[in-house]
Amino acid sequence: MYDLLICNGKIVDGTGRAAFEGNLAIVDGRIVAVGEVSGQAHREIDARGLLVAPGWVDTHSHMDGQATWDPYCSPASNHGITTLVMGNCGVGFAPCKPDDAERQRMIEVMEDVEDIPGAALAEGITWEWESFPEYLDALDRMPRAIDIGAQVPHCAVRTYVMGERGVHNEPATEADIAQMAAIVREGLAAGAVGFTTSRTQLHTTRTGEVMPGTYADASELLGIGRVIGETGQGIYGLVSDFSNWEEEMAWMKRLSIDNDCQVNFVLFYRSEADWPRVLQQLQFVKEARAEGARLIPHVGARPVNILMGWEGTVNPFMFHQAYAPLAGLEPEERLRQLRDPAVREAIVAETPPHLGHDIMDKIATGFDNIYVLGDEPDYEPASEDSVAFRAQQAGVTPAEFAYDALLENDGKRMLYCPLFGYDNRNLDRQMQMLADENAVISLADTGAHCGVLSDASIPTWLLSYLVRDRQRGARIGLEQAVQMHTRDTARCMGLADRGTLETGMKADINIIDLEHLAIETPAVIYDLPAGGRRVFQGASGYRYTIVSGEVIMADGVPTGALPGRLIRAGQASKPGQPNKRKINNPNEEAA
């Protein structure tokens, strides 16, 4: 007797092989038969006309705080994500000394760097830990719907060991490095998926300083990395500006070879002038593989972007003096005043200051690359879709057009601004990165950048747009797209027990009405602790999302089932097989 039998579905199993019609049987949270399956089951789901695929695996979630209070890690579960990994970019909440000032410091770093409301973190996090193993234990005690894994964050480790010296990025001594390595070793032994660090100046705190660890030298980076080699467990992850990419990639290769470990790194570009560098890095990865290094580029399916709205963190008028009195008002009162013709005239007539900051000037004046996100959001708009072009066609100024657009949908309409990587006004560059044999789809920032982003929808958009609807260029094959966000993402994080619909694998499954799969228009909501805000983007078309054989979401509604758990590295393996951390390529099975 099966626990669950899924019948008559179009199975895309995550291995990359062609889709096939068949059944799938589950017992005790594992897949026990796929294909021509018959027999009785306690529950049957008729998947006729529906896609049956593995649950999505999210490698870059920043759910470190939310995972301590939200069993669904929303909006991850709304978009079919059944496993997510956090502790990305070197930021997190453990280890942390049991001191209010230290805890507040950790909250402020996360708020400043990842735009997660500090008040929500302060109210939602219970701080049942000091060490990283204690943090994992706290996560483990909480019932949850989906699986989560955590990485040890460099920022927290450096601050814990070095105090103010670490915060101000002073060089680490040999004793400091030994203490940091010991903490990482302890975290890996307790089940951490890996260790991460940040080397980008984009990650700046409210004091104007970059994150602790940004300028760490090779002795510190390699000293910590040696722990992975010594323990034979874990992934090394980083984000960097790659201002001197050859030097950076050289130490990454050395770290990987010397410690026989995998290095995951974020790969993005700002402008077309950076594109040759991206191609050179992808070639470097290929050549490094021949020398025994395992470097895995993590790339985005969309450009680095922000969403702008009256209730979000930014909008094009935020630097206008006439807007300043409205900025701190409650949303309802602000909207009431924004609808006043006199207020509108004063704001749109004002010439915004030139700030001399690339990102801020794009927000304030870059209307040739700002677009209105309609009820059917378009993340590949053309030049003629821009606010500047549409304003010219309408006979108004770009400021007037943008202002009026933001008032639509009861003041919740949002504007889309691709900050980096959209010079050509299409997604061809992103498609080229995704097609690279060594790259892995990533960077959704699922729980982060709450006031400016909602890229948790990427797995839904991947199938609905890049597979099904794209007209402006090549599409991705269905089987390839499913593999990209299941087997490849699972394997690149060392998870060998999920990501494919094969006998013996963990029964994490999405049953999808692909024809009607869609992302909704994003809007700001206030459902975080302390009434914290976030941009939320829902989805339709997910008939069932299943974790360990239990339905956690049905037609977008939580069922109340909580079969999720904390992943402890070394325990996520196929039945009867050891869990192997040494993964040569995301497109190859674990050894």
N, C-alpha and C positions, 0 to 999 in steps of 0.2 A: 504494500500500500504506500503510494507516494504521498508526501505532504501537499505538494502542489504540482499540477500538470498544466502547462501552457500549450494550447493546441492550435494547430493550423496557422501558425505565424510565419511571416517572412523573416527568417533568421539570418542576421548579419553578425557573425560570431566574434568579430574583433581580430581574427587572425589575418584578415586581408583576403581570404578566399571568397569566391562568389556566393552571393546570397542563395538560400535554398528554402523551400517550404518544408515545415516539419513541426515536431512537438519537442517539448523540453520538460524533463521531470526533475523534481527537487526532493531531497530527503535530508533532514537535519541541517538545513542551510547550505547544502552543497548540491551541485548539479550531478545527477547520477546517470542520465541518459539524454541524448540529443539525436534528433532525426526521426526515424520511424519508431516511435515509442507508443506502446499501448499499456493498459492496466488501469487500475482504480486509484483514485486520489481523494484525499479529504476535501480538496478544493480544486476546481478546474477554472481556467480562464480561457475563453475562446478569443484567440488573437487573429481570427480570419480578417484579412485586409490590413493588418497592422504590422509594423516593424518591431522585431524583437532583437534587442541589442544589449550588450553589457552596460552596466551603470558607468557614468562618466567619472573619470579620476582627475581631480583638480590638483595640480602640483604647486599652485601659487595662490594661497587663499587669504593670508593675514587674519585668520580667524582666532588668533591667540586669546583674545579677550572674550569675544562672543561665544566661543566654544565652552566657556565656563558657565554660561547661563541659558543658552539657546540650544535645545536638543536637536533642532532641525537645521541649525546653521543657515537660516534663511538669508539670502535667496538661493543658496546652493541647491537645496532639495526641490525648490520650485523649477529648477532647470535640469533635473535628472542626475545631479551629482550625488554619487553614493559614497565616495571616498574623497577626502581633501587633506592636503598637507599644509601645515602652517609653520611659523618660525622662519619665514622668508626674509630675505634682505637684511639679515643680522639683527632684526628687532623682535622683541618678545617680552615676557613678564617673569622669566625665571632664568637664572637665580636672582633673587632680590632680598636684601636684608629686611628683617621685620621692623622697619622704621617708616613712619608715615612720610617723611621727606623723601626717602629713597623710592617708596612706592609711587609717590606723586611724580618724581622725576621720570620713572618708567612710563607713566601715563602720559606725561607731557611729550616725551619723545615720540610715542605712538601717535598722539594727536597731531603733532607738528609734521611728522614725516609721512604718516599714512592717512591723515584727515579723518580719524575716527573720533567722535565727540568725547572729550575728556570727561564730561559729566556722566555720560553713559558708562564709560569704563570705571569711573570712581564708584558709581552705584552698583554696577553689575558684577564686578570682580570681588570675590570674597577673601582673597589672599590667604588661602589655607596652606601656604607653602613658603619656604625660603629657598630650598635647593631645587634643582631641576627635577630630580627623581620625585620629590614631594609634589611638584607641579603635575607630573604625569600621574601620580597617585590620585590627586584631586580630580583630574580629568577622567580617570578610570572609574571613579566612584559615581559619576553623574550618568544617569540614564540618557540615552541619545538615540536618534533615529538613523544617523549615518555614521560611517567610520571616519575617524580622524587620526592623523599622525603628526608628530611635532619634531622640529629640529632645534638644536641648541643655538641660540642667537648670540653672536659675537658682542653686540652692544651691551647686552645684559651681563655677560661674563666679564667683559673688560671693566665695566663700571663696578661690579661686585668686588673684583680683585684690586683694582687700582684707585677707586674712588675718584676724587677730583682730577687726579693725573690722567686717569682713563677718559673722563668726560672731555678734557681739554686736549686729547690726542697727543699727550706727551709720549715719547718712546717707552716701550716696555722693557724692563730689565729681564735678565735671565730668570730671576726668581719669579717675576710677574708671569712670564711665559709658562714656567713650570706649573704655577698655580692654575692658570687658565687651562692648560692642557689637562690637568687633573680633573677640573670641573667638567670638561668636555668628555673625558674618559668615563666619568661617573654617569653623565647623561646618556652616553651610548650604551653603557652596561644596563641602564634602566629601561632602555628601549627606544631612545631617540632615533629618528630616521636618519639624521645627519647633523651637520653643522653649517651655518651660513654666516656670511659677512657682507658688508656694504662698502663700496669704494667709489661711490658717486656723490658729487657735490649737489645733486638734486635733493638729496636727503639732508635738509638743513633744519635745525631746531629754532625755536623762537628767539634764542639768544644770538642767532646769526652764525652759530658754529655748525660744522658738519657733524654727523653722528660719530660717537665713539667707535674707533676702529677704522675709520675711513682712510687714514694715512698710516696704518700699521705697515711696518717694513717686512721684508721677506722672512727675517728670522722669526717674527711673531706668527706670520701666516703659515709658514712651513712647520714651525714648532708645534702649533696646534694640529696641523694636518697630519703630523706623524702619528698622532693618536689613532687615527683611522687605520693607518697601516699596521700599527701594533695590535689593535683589537680585531682587525679583519672585518670591520663592520662600519657601515654608514656612508653617506654621500657628503661631499664637500660642495657647497653652493655659494655663489656670489653674484652681485650686481656691480658693474663698474662703468665709468664714463669711457674707458679705454682711450684716454687721451694719448697714452703711449702704449698702443695695443700690443706691439711686438714684445715689449718687456713684460707686460702683464701675462700674455699668453705663454711666454717662456717659463715663468715660474709656475703657472698652472700645469703645464705639461710636465715639468719636473716633479711637482707634487704628485700628480697622477701616477707617473712611472715609478718614482721612488717608493710610494706607498701602495701601489697596486690598487688604486681607488678611482672612483668616478668623480669628475668635477662638472657640476651643472652650472652654467653661467647664462645670465640674461644677455640677449643680443638684440639691440634695437639701434635705430639711427635717427638723427635729427633732421637732416636735410639731404637732398640729392647729392650734395658734395661728399657726404659720408658713405654713400653706397659702395664705392670701390673698396673702402675699408671693410665693410661687411663681407663682401665677396672674398677678400683676402683672409679674413678670419675663418670663413667657412672652408677655404682651401687649407688653411693651417690645421684645422681640426682633422681634415681628411689625411693630411700628411703625418700628423702626430699619431693617428691611429696605427699607421704602419710601423711606428716606433714603439708601440705598446701603450700609448696614452689613451685614456677614455675621457674625452671632453665632449659635453653634450650642450649645444646651444639651445636655450629656451627662447622661443620667438612668439610674438603675438600675431593673432589673426586680423587684428585691427591696428591702425596707427595708434601711437600714444595720443590720447585725446582727453578732453574734458567736456562736461555738459554744463551749460549755463542756464540759470533761471532765477526768478525773483526770490525763491526760497532756498536756493542752493548757496554754495560758498562764494561763487563768483557770478557776475553778469557784466555785460559790456559797459555798464554805466557806473560801476562801483567806484571809479575814480573821479566822477563828476561831482563838483561841489554841491550842485543842486540836489543830488541824490543822497548826499551824506546824512541829512536829518532823517531819512526814511530807513536807513540801513538797520538801525537797532529796534525798529518797531515790530510788534507782533504781526504775523503774516496777514491777518485779516485787515488790520488797520493800514498796513503798508499798501496792500492791494487797493483799498478804498482810495487812498491818496494818489496812487499811481494812475487811477482812472480819471482823476481830475484833469481836465484839458489844460489848465494853467500850469500844473505840475509837469505834465508831459511836455509842454512847450519849453519850459525852463530847462528841463533835463536834455532834451534832444538838440536844443539850440546851442548847448555848451560845447566848446571844443575841448576834448580831453587832453590832459597833459601828456607830453612825450616823456616816458619814464626811463628810457634807456635800458630797459630790461626786456629781453626777447619775448619771454612768455607773457608778461604783463601787457606789452604793447600789442601782441597778437589778440589778446582778450579785448582790449579797449578799442582797437582800430582796424583789426584784420578782417574786415567784413567780406573780403574776397575769398576767405577760407572759413567762413562761419555759415552754418546751414540750419534751417528749421527742421526739427525732428517731428514729423507728422504722426498721425495715428498708426501708420505703418512705417516705422522708422527705417530710414535709408542711411546705411553706414558706408555707402560708396557713391556719394553725390558727385555730380559733375560741376564744372565751373559755372555753367548756366543755372545751377541750383543754388548758388551762393546768395547770401543776403545782399551783397553789392549788386549782383546782376539782376536779381528780382526787384530790388528797389529801383534800379534804373528803368526797368520795364514798367514799373508802376508809377513812375514819375515822382518818387519821393526820395529823401535821403536814406542812406543805409541805416542811420541811427533811428529814423522814424519807422522804417520797416521792421527793424529788430525789436524796437519798443512795443509796437503793436502786436507782433507775433508772440512776444512773451506774455501778453495779456490774454491770449487765447486759452481755451480749456480752463476757464476760471482762474487764470493767472498761473497755471501749472505747466504751460508749454515750455519746452526746453530747446536750447540751441546746441548744436553739435560743432565742436571746434577741434579738428585734428591738429594737435600741436606739432608733432614730429612725424616725418615719414609719409607725408601726403602731398609732396611738391607736384607730382604728376596728376593729381586729382583722380587717382584710381588705386585699386588694391593689387596691382600686378607685382609690386615689390614684395608685399606680404605673401602673396601666393608663391613667389619664387623661394622665399625663405622657408615656408612650410613644406615645399617640395624637396628640400635638401635631405639627403638620406640620413644625416646625423641629427637633424633638428627635431625638437619636440614642441608641440603647441602648449602655450603657457601664458602667464602674465595676466590672468583675469582679475587679480586683486579682489577676489570675491567679497571679502568683508571689509575692504579698505576704501579710502577716498570717498567716504560716504556722501559728501556734499557735492562731488563733481563727476562721479563715475558710476556706471552700472554694467561693467563688463562680465559680471557673473552670467549674463545671457549668452556668452560666446558659444557654448556647446549647442544651444538651441539654434542660434544664428548660423552656426557652421553647417547644420543639416538643412535648415530652411532656406538659406541664401546661397552659401558657397557651393552646396550640392545641388539644390533644387531650382533656385530662381535666378541666379546671376545671369545677366545679359551683356555685361560690359567686358567680358573676357572669359577665359577658360574656367570651367567648374572643377570641383574635386569629385572623384567617384565616391559613391555611397560607401562601398566597402573600405576604401582608403580612409575616408573621413572618420568612420567608426573606429577603425584601428588606431588612428591618430590620437583620439581622446579616450581610449580604453587601454588596449595592450601597451601601446608605446608610452603613455604617461605612467601607467602602473610600473612597467619595467624600469623606467628611468629613475624611479624612486625606490627601487629595490623590492617591489611588491610582486611576488611571483604567484600569488594564490588567487588573483583576480584579473579582470580585464579581458577575458575571453569566455565564450560560452562553450566550454569543453567539459567532459566528464572529470569530476574531481575538483573543479574550480568553485570558488565561492559564488553563491547564487545572488549576485548583484545585477539587476536587470532593469532595463527600461522597455516598456511596451508603448509604442508611439504611433499615433495617426499622422504619418509623415505628410500626407496631402494637406492636412490642416494645421501642421506645426507652425507656430508663429510666436514672435516676441511682441510684447505690448509696448506702448509708448512709455518712456520713463517719467516718473513724477516723484516729488519729494513727499515722504511720509514721516510720521513721528512716532515710531513704535519701539525705539531703543529704550533702555533704562533711563530714567530721569527725563523722559520725553525727548530723547535724542533723535535728531533727524538723520535721514539717509535718502539717497536716490534709490527708488525701487523700480525694478522692471520685471513684470510677470511674464508668464508664458501660457500658451494653450497648445493642446495636442498631445500632452503626456497623459495617456490613459492610466498607466500604472507605473510606479517606481517601486522596485523591490530591493530590499537589503537582507542578505542572509536568508532568502526564501520567504520573507514577510513583506507584505504590501505596506509601505509607509505613506504613499501618496496615491490617491485615486482621483483622476480628473482634476488634479491640482489642489485637492483638499487633503490635509493630514488625516490619517486613519487612527492615530493614537498609538500605533505599534512603535516600539523603541528597541529594535534589535541591534542598533549600532554599538560600536565599542571603540576604545582607544587601541590603535595599532601599536604594538611594541615590536620594534625591529627584532627579527629572529623568530617571531611567532607567526608571521604572515607567509606561510609556505604551503605548498601543495601537500595533501595528505601522503605521509610515507616518504616525503622527500625533504632534504635539508633546504633551508632558505639560502640562496646564493646571492651575495651582494655584488659580485664581480660581473657587471653587465657590460659587454663590449659595445653594444649599440642598441638603441631603443627599438630598432627594427629587427632585432634578433631575439630569440627566446633566451631566457635565463639559462645559464650553463647547467 
